[in-house]
Amino acid sequence: MNGGGKVVCVTGASGYIASWIVKLLLLRGYTVKGTVRDPEDQKKTGHLLALDGAKERLKLFKANLLDEGSFEQAIDGCDAVIHPASPVSLTVADPQAELIKPAVMGTINILKTCTKVSTVKRVIITSSMATILFPKSPIKPNDFVDETTFSDPSVCEEEKQWYILSKTLAEDAAWQFAKANNIDLIVMNPGLVIGPILQPTLNFSVDVIVDFINGKNLFNRRYHRLVDVRDVALAHVKALETPSANGRYIIDAPIVTTNDIEKVLREFFPDLCIAEENEDIDIISMTYNVSVEKVKNLGIEFTPTETSLRDTVLSLKEKCLV
């Protein structure tokens, strides 16, 4: 029990990665203050309230990314804050209102509140590989990326990659604010996250697997990198518990091909056929080389992609989502 007596705030607690972080924190003995848009919404909170330890050590608070000060009650008295909450969508009518503003303002709101709460020792933000893979000069096949690679907002804008822009601007704003206000900030940069879901509804990244099951290759790619939600959640918790943890942490997986994915999914859906991809459309080569040494040093051992895929499908079937 590492967390005995310690209190951690988790934002957007009912989300996909956040739910797993809450689960792990409770299992390790922490008290968790989770923020959700509506604590009364049983559909959104039921799976959290059913977790081991939730009765004794989970409290849910109403908060909204865009309401300054709405996180004060939840963060008050916490030892640390973990901030996974951010809108995810690839198709938006108004990128500024739907993605950029909530991502950037939400992050700053939370960090501002942390500066007022003297008990908060560390803040961990969930960013994305998106904030790494779009630097000024495009990543070519076999290029090497690590924690020092940053996406360039003007490139994201040119490519109309609004989600990537929102994550890039939010992470950038977080680093600047943390530096100016002396906050011990850690940023997690996971790739596309799959694995079993705790929440009752589909989320964007697991929906990608549902698309495969329906014969669609959403990203139109031959190569994919899929990380397991349990590894991502554990990396957040380990970063909380490792005093020397610092900076950014890439959480990315080895390459798998569309054929590899199809092979695993065929076990469950024998007549599955996934649409062939068109290499030319892809705006980024997934064949880059990446270092995950830093996150491994926190004690993370990666779940094999095959296991993640199987466990994803089993949980989708269990929840009647496929």
PAKE-451584 format. One record per residue (C-alpha): residue number from 1; residue in three letters; z, y, x. Coordinates in steps of 0.02 Angstrom, whole numbers, plus 32768, in hexadecimal, padded with zeros to 4 digits. Layout:
REM residues N
REC pos code   zz   yy   xx
REC NUM  ala    Z    Y    X
...
END
This chain:
REM residues 322
REC pos code   zz   yy   xx
REC   1  met 8000 8000 8000
REC   2  asn 7FC0 8092 8067
REC   3  gly 7FCE 8116 7FE1
REC   4  gly 8081 8103 7FA8
REC   5  gly 80BD 81AC 7F6B
REC   6  lys 801D 8208 7F96
REC   7  val 7FBC 8266 7F10
REC   8  val 7EFE 8277 7F14
REC   9  cys 7E8E 82DA 7E9E
REC  10  val 7DE4 828A 7E78
REC  11  thr 7D65 82FB 7E20
REC  12  gly 7CEB 82B6 7DA0
REC  13  ala 7D5A 821D 7D9C
REC  14  ser 7CF4 81C0 7D19
REC  15  gly 7C55 81C2 7D82
REC  16  tyr 7C0B 812C 7DDC
REC  17  ile 7C4B 8145 7E8E
REC  18  ala 7CE6 81A4 7E54
REC  19  ser 7D1F 8114 7DE3
REC  20  trp 7D1D 809F 7E79
REC  21  ile 7D7C 811D 7EE3
REC  22  val 7E01 812A 7E59
REC  23  lys 7E0B 806C 7E4F
REC  24  leu 7E24 8059 7F0C
REC  25  leu 7EA4 80E6 7F15
REC  26  leu 7F0A 8098 7E88
REC  27  leu 7F02 7FED 7EDD
REC  28  arg 7F43 803D 7F7D
REC  29  gly 7FD8 808B 7F26
REC  30  tyr 7F9F 8141 7F15
REC  31  thr 7FC1 81AD 7E7E
REC  32  val 7F1A 81F0 7E40
REC  33  lys 7EF8 8291 7DE0
REC  34  gly 7E47 827D 7D9D
REC  35  thr 7DDF 8308 7D50
REC  36  val 7D67 82E6 7CC1
REC  37  arg 7D0E 8359 7C46
REC  38  asp 7D6D 8312 7BB2
REC  39  pro 7E09 82A7 7BCC
REC  40  glu 7E07 827A 7B12
REC  41  asp 7D5A 8228 7B1E
REC  42  gln 7D87 816E 7B1D
REC  43  lys 7CD4 813C 7B44
REC  44  lys 7CDD 819B 7BE8
REC  45  thr 7D91 8176 7C19
REC  46  gly 7DB6 80C9 7BD4
REC  47  his 7D7E 806D 7C72
REC  48  leu 7DEF 80DC 7CDD
REC  49  leu 7E88 80C6 7C6E
REC  50  ala 7E6E 8009 7C77
REC  51  leu 7E78 8003 7D36
REC  52  asp 7F0A 7FAC 7D8D
REC  53  gly 7F92 802D 7DAA
REC  54  ala 7F44 80AE 7D35
REC  55  lys 7FD4 80AA 7CB9
REC  56  glu 8051 80D9 7D3F
REC  57  arg 7FEC 8144 7DB8
REC  58  leu 7F50 818F 7D68
REC  59  lys 7F50 8236 7D0F
REC  60  leu 7EB0 8282 7CC8
REC  61  phe 7E91 833D 7CBE
REC  62  lys 7E0A 83A3 7C67
REC  63  ala 7DA0 8407 7CE2
REC  64  asn 7CF0 844C 7CEE
REC  65  leu 7C93 8471 7D8F
REC  66  leu 7C5E 851D 7D54
REC  67  asp 7D07 855A 7D16
REC  68  glu 7D5F 85AE 7DA4
REC  69  gly 7E14 8579 7DA8
REC  70  ser 7DFC 84E4 7D34
REC  71  phe 7E2D 846D 7DC1
REC  72  glu 7ED3 84C2 7DEA
REC  73  gln 7F40 8450 7D7F
REC  74  ala 7EEE 83B3 7DC4
REC  75  ile 7EF6 83E8 7E7C
REC  76  asp 7FA7 842E 7E73
REC  77  gly 801D 83C2 7ED9
REC  78  cys 7F94 8354 7F23
REC  79  asp 7F8F 8319 7FD8
REC  80  ala 7ED1 830D 7FD7
REC  81  val 7E3A 832E 7F6A
REC  82  ile 7DA1 82BE 7F5B
REC  83  his 7D0C 8315 7F0A
REC  84  pro 7C7F 82A1 7ED1
REC  85  ala 7C53 8307 7E34
REC  86  ser 7BA2 834D 7E36
REC  87  pro 7B13 8344 7DB9
REC  88  val 7A89 82C6 7DE3
REC  89  ser 79DC 82D3 7D98
REC  90  leu 792B 82D4 7DDB
REC  91  thr 78DC 8326 7D43
REC  92  val 7925 83CC 7D0D
REC  93  ala 78E4 845D 7CA7
REC  94  asp 7952 84DE 7CFF
REC  95  pro 7982 84A4 7DAF
REC  96  gln 79F1 853B 7DCE
REC  97  ala 7A5D 8523 7D32
REC  98  glu 7A58 8464 7D29
REC  99  leu 7A6B 8434 7DDF
REC 100  ile 7A80 84BE 7E60
REC 101  lys 7B05 8528 7E0C
REC 102  pro 7B7A 8497 7DDA
REC 103  ala 7B67 8446 7E87
REC 104  val 7B86 84E3 7EEE
REC 105  met 7BFF 8540 7E7E
REC 106  gly 7C5F 84A1 7E54
REC 107  thr 7C79 847B 7F0D
REC 108  ile 7CB2 852D 7F34
REC 109  asn 7D25 8531 7E9B
REC 110  ile 7D7B 8494 7ED7
REC 111  leu 7D8A 84D0 7F8C
REC 112  lys 7DCD 8579 7F50
REC 113  thr 7E53 8521 7EEC
REC 114  cys 7E7F 84B7 7F85
REC 115  thr 7EA1 8556 7FE9
REC 116  lys 7F27 8585 7F69
REC 117  val 7F7E 84DC 7F6B
REC 118  ser 7FE2 84CA 800A
REC 119  thr 7FFC 840E 7FF6
REC 120  val 7F42 83E5 8007
REC 121  lys 7F25 83A3 80B7
REC 122  arg 7E72 8364 80AC
REC 123  val 7DD9 8375 803C
REC 124  ile 7D50 82F1 8033
REC 125  ile 7CAB 831C 7FE0
REC 126  thr 7C26 82A0 7FA9
REC 127  ser 7B80 82E4 7FE4
REC 128  ser 7AE3 827B 7FFE
REC 129  met 7A60 823F 807A
REC 130  ala 79F7 82C1 801F
REC 131  thr 7A4C 8346 8089
REC 132  ile 7A10 82EF 8127
REC 133  leu 7961 82AF 8106
REC 134  phe 7902 8353 80EA
REC 135  pro 790F 83B6 818C
REC 136  lys 7896 8441 81BF
REC 137  ser 781C 83CA 8213
REC 138  pro 7801 8331 81A3
REC 139  ile 784E 828B 81D7
REC 140  lys 77C7 8217 8216
REC 141  pro 77CD 8159 8215
REC 142  asn 7849 811A 8297
REC 143  asp 7896 81C6 82B3
REC 144  phe 7952 81C0 82D2
REC 145  val 79CC 8217 825D
REC 146  asp 7A88 822B 826D
REC 147  glu 7B14 829E 8234
REC 148  thr 7AC8 8332 8293
REC 149  thr 7A29 8331 8228
REC 150  phe 7A29 83AF 8199
REC 151  ser 79AC 83C8 810B
REC 152  asp 795B 8472 8103
REC 153  pro 796A 84CC 805A
REC 154  ser 78BE 851C 806B
REC 155  val 786E 8470 8081
REC 156  cys 78C8 8430 7FE4
REC 157  glu 788D 84C8 7F85
REC 158  glu 77D9 84B6 7FBD
REC 159  glu 77DA 8400 7F88
REC 160  lys 7831 842E 7EE4
REC 161  gln 78B9 83B0 7F0D
REC 162  trp 793E 8404 7EA3
REC 163  tyr 79C2 837C 7EAC
REC 164  ile 79B2 8375 7F69
REC 165  leu 79BA 8433 7F70
REC 166  ser 7A59 8434 7F06
REC 167  lys 7AAF 83B6 7F78
REC 168  thr 7A74 8411 8016
REC 169  leu 7AB0 84BC 7FDB
REC 170  ala 7B55 8475 7F9C
REC 171  glu 7B7A 841E 8041
REC 172  asp 7B47 84B7 80A4
REC 173  ala 7BB7 8527 803A
REC 174  ala 7C47 84AC 8050
REC 175  trp 7C3C 84AD 810E
REC 176  gln 7C35 856B 8114
REC 177  phe 7CC8 8580 809E
REC 178  ala 7D2F 84FA 80F7
REC 179  lys 7D11 854C 819F
REC 180  ala 7D3F 85F9 815F
REC 181  asn 7DDD 85B8 8109
REC 182  asn 7E16 8537 8185
REC 183  ile 7E04 84A2 810F
REC 184  asp 7E04 83F1 8157
REC 185  leu 7D5F 83BD 8107
REC 186  ile 7D07 8315 8110
REC 187  val 7C5C 82F5 80C3
REC 188  met 7C15 824B 8091
REC 189  asn 7B58 8237 8091
REC 190  pro 7B29 8196 8036
REC 191  gly 7A77 815A 8015
REC 192  leu 7A43 8113 7F6B
REC 193  val 7ADF 80C0 7F27
REC 194  ile 7ADB 801B 7EC7
REC 195  gly 7B5B 7F95 7E9F
REC 196  pro 7BC7 7F68 7E09
REC 197  ile 7BEF 7FF2 7D8C
REC 198  leu 7C9B 8011 7D45
REC 199  gln 7C63 8095 7CC6
REC 200  pro 7C13 8059 7C23
REC 201  thr 7B6F 80B9 7C36
REC 202  leu 7AE0 80BE 7CB2
REC 203  asn 7ADE 813E 7D3D
REC 204  phe 7A46 817C 7D9C
REC 205  ser 7A4A 8109 7E35
REC 206  val 7A6E 8068 7DD6
REC 207  asp 79E6 809A 7D5B
REC 208  val 796E 8086 7DEE
REC 209  ile 7999 7FCC 7DEE
REC 210  val 7980 7FC3 7D31
REC 211  asp 78D3 800D 7D4F
REC 212  phe 78AF 7F81 7DCB
REC 213  ile 78E8 7F02 7D4A
REC 214  asn 786B 7F53 7CD2
REC 215  gly 77E1 7F40 7D53
REC 216  lys 77E0 7FF8 7D88
REC 217  asn 77F2 8037 7E3A
REC 218  leu 7835 80E4 7E10
REC 219  phe 7825 8130 7EBD
REC 220  asn 777D 80DE 7EDB
REC 221  arg 77B7 80A0 7F84
REC 222  arg 779F 8005 7FEB
REC 223  tyr 7841 801E 804B
REC 224  his 78EE 803F 8005
REC 225  arg 799F 8054 8047
REC 226  leu 7A2A 8025 7FCD
REC 227  val 7AE4 803A 7FF2
REC 228  asp 7B71 7FE6 7F94
REC 229  val 7BE3 8053 7F29
REC 230  arg 7C7B 7FF2 7F65
REC 231  asp 7C53 801C 801B
REC 232  val 7C38 80D2 7FED
REC 233  ala 7CDD 80DC 7F8F
REC 234  leu 7D3B 8085 801C
REC 235  ala 7CF0 80FF 809B
REC 236  his 7D3B 8190 8037
REC 237  val 7DE6 813D 8034
REC 238  lys 7DE0 810F 80EE
REC 239  ala 7DAF 81C3 8118
REC 240  leu 7E49 81F9 80B7
REC 241  glu 7EB9 8180 8118
REC 242  thr 7E72 8199 81C7
REC 243  pro 7EC0 8233 8218
REC 244  ser 7E32 8242 8297
REC 245  ala 7DA8 823D 8213
REC 246  asn 7D3D 82DA 8218
REC 247  gly 7C94 8326 81EF
REC 248  arg 7C0A 82C8 8195
REC 249  tyr 7BF5 820C 817C
REC 250  ile 7B4C 81BC 815C
REC 251  ile 7B59 8123 80EB
REC 252  asp 7AAC 80D5 80EC
REC 253  ala 7A66 8025 80E8
REC 254  pro 79E0 7FC0 8141
REC 255  ile 7931 7FC5 80F8
REC 256  val 7903 7F4E 806D
REC 257  thr 7855 7F40 8023
REC 258  thr 7824 7F40 7F6D
REC 259  asn 77FF 7E86 7F85
REC 260  asp 78AF 7E65 7FC6
REC 261  ile 78F8 7EB8 7F2C
REC 262  glu 7884 7E58 7EB9
REC 263  lys 78B4 7DB4 7F0C
REC 264  val 796E 7DCE 7EE5
REC 265  leu 7950 7E0D 7E34
REC 266  arg 78DF 7D78 7E0E
REC 267  glu 7977 7D07 7E14
REC 268  phe 79B0 7D5D 7D74
REC 269  phe 7907 7D89 7D2B
REC 270  pro 7891 7CFD 7D60
REC 271  asp 77F1 7D4C 7D1C
REC 272  leu 7811 7DF5 7D6C
REC 273  cys 7780 7E54 7DBA
REC 274  ile 779C 7EFF 7E08
REC 275  ala 770C 7F7B 7E0D
REC 276  glu 76B9 7F91 7EB6
REC 277  glu 76E0 8035 7F09
REC 278  asn 766D 80BA 7F4A
REC 279  glu 76A0 80E8 7FFB
REC 280  asp 764D 8193 7FF6
REC 281  ile 76BA 81E1 7F70
REC 282  asp 775C 81CD 7FCF
REC 283  ile 779D 8272 8011
REC 284  ile 780A 821F 8093
REC 285  ser 77F3 8189 8102
REC 286  met 7885 8112 80E3
REC 287  thr 7864 80BF 818B
REC 288  tyr 78CE 813C 81EB
REC 289  asn 7953 80F8 8261
REC 290  val 7A04 8126 8236
REC 291  ser 7AAD 8117 828B
REC 292  val 7B3F 80DB 8220
REC 293  glu 7BB4 80C4 82B3
REC 294  lys 7C22 8154 827D
REC 295  val 7C4D 810C 81D2
REC 296  lys 7C61 805D 821D
REC 297  asn 7CE7 80A7 828D
REC 298  leu 7D4C 80CB 81EF
REC 299  gly 7D4E 800F 81D5
REC 300  ile 7CBE 7FFF 815A
REC 301  glu 7C60 7F5A 815B
REC 302  phe 7BC1 7F67 80F5
REC 303  thr 7BA2 7EF5 8060
REC 304  pro 7AF8 7E9D 8072
REC 305  thr 7A74 7EEC 8000
REC 306  glu 7A54 7E43 7FAF
REC 307  thr 7B0B 7E36 7F79
REC 308  ser 7B09 7EE8 7F36
REC 309  leu 7A6D 7EC6 7ED0
REC 310  arg 7AB5 7E25 7E87
REC 311  asp 7B5A 7E79 7E5C
REC 312  thr 7AFE 7F0C 7E0D
REC 313  val 7A9C 7E9A 7D9A
REC 314  leu 7B36 7E33 7D6D
REC 315  ser 7B95 7ECF 7D3B
REC 316  leu 7AFF 7F13 7CD8
REC 317  lys 7AF4 7E6F 7C79
REC 318  glu 7BAE 7E6C 7C5A
REC 319  lys 7BA3 7F1C 7C10
REC 320  cys 7B05 7EED 7BAD
REC 321  leu 7AA0 7F75 7C04
REC 322  val 7A0C 7F04 7C2E
END
